[in-house]
Amino acid sequence: MSGRIRSSGSGRIVRLIVACVVVGALTTGCAASSPSPSTSTGSSPRTEAPSPAATRTAGGQDCLIGVSWYNSADLIDWEEPAFQKALQDAGANFQETDARAFVDTQRSDIDRLVAAGAKVIVIEPGPEDVILPALQRATNAGIPVVTLLGSLEHVRSLHVAFDPVEQGRQMARGLLAVKPKGDYAIIKGDSSAWPESDLIASGIREILQPAVDRGDIKIVAAVETQLWDPGSAMQEMTTILKQNGGTVDAVAAESDGMAFGVEQTLAEAGLSGKVTVAGVSDVGGAGGLLAIVRGQQAVDAWGDPARLGEAAAHAAMALCHDPDITRVEGSTSVTWPGRDPMTAMLLAPVAITKDNIGIAIQTGMQWRQLICGDIPGAPGLPSACQTGPVPVASASPPGQP
C-alpha cells in the first residue's frame, strides 16, 4: 500500500502482511489480522486520547512546519526518519506530534500546531471525517497541507505518493516481457477502501490492451478482493484456476501481500514457477523483492518509502516560501475515481526484476538486511548481497526523483 502501496503507494498496507511473506508461511493469524490498505480509514478508530501525546520540536528557521502523524509506528522505519533528516539538513523549524492512532488526539494536535504558529501542516491522516474540522480551520487560515500515506477527499492539500498508474504499467510491462502471449488474470484490491486500486488497474490495462487487440493475450479474469490480504487473494486465485481449466499464464496482483497469496495457491496447484506473477511493493516491506529472489515473482513495482518522506519535507519547505500547493515543483493535478481533482506529487516507482534487484539492495542498509538477511553469501541470493550499500543517488535510475 498507500491505502498502503499505500502509495505507494502509494494509502498503507500493514507490515504484518510483509512479515508473513518473509517467514514464507501464510498462517491463519496473518490472513485474519491483515487490515485493508488504509488503516487510517478503518471502521473502528480509537478516539480516546493517550496521555501524554508525543511531541517533538526541532530546527531554527522562521517558518514553523507542523507535523501531525496519526500513528508514527506506520512510518518509523522509513518515511519519518527520511522526513526528519531532510528537514534537519535544511535547518528547518518543525514541530512533530504523534496521535498514536487516537483520532480525537490528532484533531487536537492539528489545532495545537496551528495555535503554535505553524505555516505549513504535514499530515499522515487518520479518519478524515473526524479531523476534517481542524483541517478546515487550518486551510481557512491560509495554511497549506501536505499529506503522506493517505489522501484527503474534502480538504485542499498536496498529496505525496508513488504514481499508481505507473505502478500498473510497470507490472504489465514486466509480465509481457516474460509471457507475451497467453491467458492473464488481474486481482485488484478493494477500491472502496483505496480508490488508487482503480488507477493501478487502469495502468495495467493501458499496457496490455494492444496485446489484447492483437489477440496475443486474453484477460480471462479481473476480480476485486474484499480485503487486501493474502487470504482473499488465495481464494480469488483458486476460483480463477477452476474457471480457466486449472491454469493461467500470468497474474497481476495489486499488492505484494496479495501476490504472495496468489503464489501460495499456485504452489498448491503445482504451478509454482510456471505462472508469471507481478506485484506492487507494500511500503516498507521486502516481501515482493524476496519473492523475486526465490523465483516466485517476476516483477515488483517498487518504491523506496524514504523517498516519500524526503519529498514531503521538500514540499513543506517550498510551501514556507510560497503557500500555493500548485506551484510546488513536481506537483500536478490528478483526478482519481469518484473524486474531485486534487494536487499531487507523484513519484515514479522502479520496476524491480531478478536482473536489477541490486538497485533495491544497494539503496541502503535496511533494504540490504531485509533482502539478504544475515547470510549474504547464501546460494540463490543476488550477487549484490555481497557488497555494501552505495549512496542513494547512485542507486536510483536516471530520471527518478
C-alpha positions, 0 to 999 in steps of 0.5 A: 500500500498507500491505502498502503502501496499505500502509495505507494503507494502509494494509502498503507498496507500493514507490515504484518502482511510483509512479515508473513511473506518473509517467514514464507508461511501464510498462517491463519493469524496473518490472513485474519489480522491483515487490515485493508490498505488504509488503516487510517480509514478503518471502521473502528478508530480509537478516539480516546486520547493517550496521555501524554501525546508525543511531541517533538520540536526541532530546527531554527528557521522562521517558518514553523512546519507542523507535523501531525502523524496519526500513528508514527509506528506506520512510518518509523522505519522509513518515511519519518526518519527520511522526513526528519533528516531532510528537514534537519539538513535544511535547518528547518523549524518543525514541530512533530506530534504523534496521535498514536492512532487516537483520532480525537488526539490528532484533531487536537494536535492539528489545532495545537500546531496551528495555535503554535504558529505553524505555516505549513501542516504535514499530515499522515491522516487518520479518519478524515471525517473526524479531523476534517474540522481542524483541517478546515480551520487550518486551510481557512487560515491560509495554511497549506497541507501536505499529506503522506500515506493517505489522501484527503477527499474534502480538504485542499492539500498536496498529496505525496505518493508513488504514481499508481498508474505507473505502478500498473504499467510497470507490472504489465510491462514486466509480465509481457516481457516474460509471457507475451502471449497467453491467458492473464488474470488481474486481482485488484484490491478493494477500491472502496477502501483505496480508490488508487486500486482503480488507477493501478488497474487502469495502468495495467490495462493501458499496457496490455490492451494492444496485446489484447487487440492483437489477440496475443493475450486474453484477460480471462479474469479481473476480480476485486478482493474484499480485503487486501490480504493474502487470504482473499487473494488465495481464494480469488486465485483458486476460483480463477484456476477452476474457471480457466481449466486449472491454469493461467499464464500470468497474474497481476496482483495489486499488492505484494501481500496479495501476490504472495497469496496468489503464489501460495495457491499456485504452489498448491496447484503445482504451478509454482514457477510456471505462472508469471506473477507481478506485484506492487511493493507494500511500503516498507516491506521486502516481501515482493523483492524476496519473492523475486529472489526465490523465483516466485515473482517476476516483477515488483513495482517498487518504491523506496518509502524514504523517498516519500518522506524526503519529498514531503519535507521538500514540499513543506519547505517550498510551501514556507516560501510560497503557500500555493500547493500548485506551484510546488515543483513536481506537483500536478493535478490528478483526478482519481475515481469518484473524486474531485481533482486534487494536487499531487506529487507523484513519484515514479516507482522502479520496476524491480526484476531478478536482473536489477534487484541490486538497485533495491539492495544497494539503496541502503542498509535496511533494504540490504538486511531485509533482502539478504538477511544475515547470510549474504553469501547464501546460494540463490541470493543476488550477487549484490548481497555481497557488497555494501550499500552505495549512496542513494543517488547512485542507486536510483535510475536516471530520471527518478526523483 
